[in-house]
Amino acid sequence: MITLLSDEKKKKIVVVFLLLLISNIFLLSSISYAQTSLIGIELFTNQVSTNNSNSTYQAPLIFDPISNKKNVDFKVTGQALTDVNILNGQKQVILVIPEELIGEVSPNGQAKIEVDVLLSEKAPVIGGLLGTISKLLKDILGILGLVLPISKQISALLDRLFNLGRLSYTADILNHGSYLLIDYETGLVSAIIHNLQGVVVELQNILKGLSGNILIGALIGPLTTAINNLSNALANPSAELLDSLANASILSNTEVVFPTTINKPQHDIYGDINGISKKDFHMHIVQTEVIELDVFKDSNSLSSIYLKALKQESYSDMALPTNLNFGKHTIQTLNNEEWIATSTGEQEDAPTTGKISLTDTTSGEKNWQIKVKQTSNWKNQQSALQNSILKLYGGELTYTGFEDTDINYPFTNTADYLEITDQNEKVLLELNTLDRRGSLQFDIKTFKLFIPKNLKKDEGVYQAQFIWTASNGP
């Protein structure tokens, strides 16, 4: 206690510290999709990914107890073909593997593809071959009429020249570690050629039956030549024909299935507060020359698998005193004063302390701030202690998991302190990291209150209000 006598009587000030603790943890729950960056490379509109793991948050994936493996099929579907004029590169299907499962996911056989295909007479190379046959078949139908059984067969084959229907084929899955990939194009072209060859054989058989028909005899020769030209072209396709089939086909309603085997991870994977980890697999049908994984990881064409993991924690603990007693002091105005908070207010007693800790084992980016703000001046009913300053002295910071570059801590030595004044907010600690997990803690080893000289003081109890926050967010 500091005691000064006035001419009249001893007047004492009792300074009371009111402390409000607010711990606000803002969890990053929203995902910002960069779908626009995929517009230029996605082959189909409305691409949707699913998988058959049957895992849910309530029932995470169960691995075989002997092999520690699980077979899972991933599927992507797409509807209408996008504007092919804006697409460049090779048609491919990609399955992006979550980072913590890289090396644990491998192909389990070939990919299975189903797609509806149309061809156009306007397409280069193939369009010319089909166009000649189409014209001659229509001339024959004009002669025979549309009601004869043979006419119906010809009409159906004419339609199948261009509307190939639903084609099915398989493709090898290439394992690139962080993603699996198939060549969508090569198998597609082979399936189209196989389908057209079947139509050619049926047309050739019909021509044999029509060879004796006098009415269409003049058309048989040119049609036979046109069909033979198509047959030869399909049997020994040129690079131009292959390119035409790959790029000029009109595709829709595609479904691609990647059979995979997932190994049970042998390294620690952290989950949420219940120990569940959600892993997102992004799957796309694209036409591109360069695979940029970051583009796919930001998209919303994904399916998820839930794994049992280590418990994930994200919380702060501010063990701060709810009252700071700076003691009773005789009023004087000639000198500056600085008082220490103790349990009794007696300045000779041990200082009151506080402890702040933070644990965050969540995956992904962390942006923690621990702050304190004075929201009212030191006041009693008559007056305020203008320009007073609360000084916070920080202790040693200890941490695990994080690195020096992740943390901004203002107390670098025992003499460092933060000055808190009315309506002023100070940051006691900042933690910013993209992916590290860990914990930290530090002490507030001393609370001091500075009162300037030449300050009018009235007898009474002075109080102030402070708000402490711990937040994790943008």
LINURJO-V368155 format. One record per pair of residues at least 24 apart in sequence whose C-alpha atoms are under 7 Angstrom apart, sorted by the first residue. I is the first residue (numbers start at 1). J is the second residue. Records with the same first field share a line. If there is no record, write none. Layout:
# LINURJO-V368155
I = J, J
This chain:
# LINURJO-V368155
1 = 327, 328, 329, 346, 347
2 = 329, 330
3 = 329, 330
4 = 330, 331, 332
10 = 330
11 = 330, 331, 459
12 = 328, 329, 330, 331, 459
13 = 328, 329, 330, 331, 459, 460, 461
14 = 327, 328, 329, 460, 461, 462
15 = 325, 326, 327, 328, 461, 462, 463
16 = 324, 325, 326, 461, 462, 463
17 = 323, 324, 325, 463, 464
18 = 322, 323, 463, 464, 465, 466
19 = 322, 323, 465, 466, 467
20 = 465, 466, 467, 468
21 = 467, 468
22 = 467, 468, 469
23 = 469, 470, 471
24 = 469, 470, 471
25 = 470, 471, 472
26 = 471, 472, 473
27 = 472, 473
28 = 473
33 = 298, 299, 300
34 = 298, 299
35 = 299
37 = 295
38 = 295
40 = 86, 87
41 = 87, 286, 287, 288
42 = 285, 286, 287
43 = 81, 82, 285, 286, 287
44 = 78, 79, 80, 81, 82, 285
45 = 78, 79, 80, 81, 82
46 = 78, 79
47 = 76, 77, 78, 301
48 = 76, 77, 78, 301
49 = 75, 76, 77, 283, 301, 302, 303
50 = 74, 75, 76, 303
51 = 75, 303
53 = 305
55 = 305, 306
56 = 306
57 = 276, 306
60 = 306, 307, 308
61 = 306, 307
63 = 264
68 = 263, 264
69 = 261, 262, 263, 264
70 = 261, 262, 263
71 = 260, 261, 262
72 = 259, 260, 261
73 = 257, 258, 259, 260
74 = 257, 258, 259
75 = 255, 256, 257, 258
76 = 255, 256, 257, 283, 284
77 = 254, 255, 256
78 = 253, 254, 255
79 = 252, 253, 254
80 = 252, 253
81 = 251, 252
87 = 287
88 = 287, 288, 289
89 = 287, 288, 289
90 = 287, 288, 289
91 = 183, 184, 185, 286, 287, 288
92 = 181, 182, 183, 184, 185, 285, 286, 287
93 = 181, 182, 183, 184, 284, 285, 286
94 = 179, 180, 181, 182, 283, 284, 285
95 = 179, 180, 181, 281, 282, 283, 284
96 = 178, 179, 180, 281, 282, 283
97 = 178, 179, 281
98 = 279, 280, 281
102 = 177, 178
103 = 177
104 = 262, 263, 265
105 = 260, 261, 262, 263
106 = 175, 260, 261, 262
107 = 173, 259, 260, 261
108 = 259, 260, 261
109 = 259
110 = 170, 171, 172, 173
111 = 170, 171, 172, 173, 256, 257, 258, 259
112 = 169, 170, 171, 256, 257, 258
113 = 168, 169, 170, 255, 256, 257
114 = 166, 167, 168, 169, 254, 255, 256
115 = 166, 167, 168, 251, 252, 253, 254, 255
116 = 165, 166, 167, 251, 252, 253, 254
117 = 163, 164, 165, 166, 249, 250, 251, 252
118 = 162, 163, 164, 249, 250, 251
119 = 162, 163, 249, 250
120 = 162
123 = 244, 248
124 = 244
125 = 241, 244
126 = 241, 244
129 = 230
132 = 226
133 = 223, 226, 227
134 = 158
136 = 219, 223
140 = 216
157 = 199
161 = 196, 199
167 = 191
185 = 246
189 = 242, 245, 246
193 = 234
197 = 231
200 = 227, 231
268 = 310
269 = 309, 310
270 = 309, 310, 311, 312, 362
271 = 309, 310, 311, 312
272 = 311, 312, 313, 362
273 = 311, 312, 313
274 = 311
275 = 308, 309, 310, 311, 312
276 = 306, 307, 308, 309
277 = 306, 307, 308, 309
278 = 304, 305, 306, 307
279 = 304, 305, 306
280 = 304, 305
312 = 361, 362
313 = 359, 360, 361, 362
314 = 359, 360, 361, 362
315 = 358, 359, 360
316 = 357, 358, 359, 470
317 = 356, 357, 358
318 = 355, 356, 357
319 = 354, 355, 356
320 = 354, 355
321 = 354
331 = 457
333 = 453, 454, 455
334 = 453, 454
335 = 453
336 = 451, 452, 453
337 = 450, 451, 452
338 = 448, 449, 450, 451
339 = 448, 449, 450
340 = 447, 448, 449
341 = 447, 448
351 = 446
352 = 446, 447
353 = 444, 445, 446
354 = 443, 444, 445
355 = 442, 443, 444
356 = 441, 442, 443
357 = 440, 441, 442
358 = 439, 440, 441
359 = 438, 439, 440
360 = 437, 438, 439
361 = 437, 438
362 = 437
363 = 435
364 = 434, 435
365 = 433, 434, 435
366 = 432, 433, 434, 472
367 = 431, 432, 433, 472, 473, 474
368 = 430, 431, 432, 471, 472, 473
369 = 427, 429, 430, 431, 470, 471, 472
370 = 427, 428, 429, 430, 469, 470, 471
371 = 425, 426, 427, 428, 468, 469, 470
372 = 425, 426, 427, 466, 467, 468, 469
373 = 423, 424, 425, 426, 466, 467, 468
374 = 420, 421, 422, 423, 424, 425, 465, 466, 467
375 = 422, 423, 465, 466
376 = 422, 423, 464, 465
377 = 422, 464
378 = 462, 463, 464
379 = 462, 463, 464
380 = 460, 461, 462, 463
382 = 458
383 = 458
388 = 421, 450, 451, 452
389 = 419, 420, 421, 449, 450, 451
390 = 419, 420, 421, 448, 449, 450
391 = 417, 418, 419, 420, 447, 448, 449
392 = 417, 418, 419, 444, 446, 447, 448
393 = 417, 418, 444, 445, 446, 447
394 = 443, 444, 445
395 = 442, 443, 444, 445
396 = 442, 443
397 = 441, 442
398 = 440, 441, 442
399 = 439, 440, 441
400 = 438, 439, 440
401 = 436, 437, 438, 439
402 = 436, 437, 438
406 = 431, 432, 433
407 = 431, 432
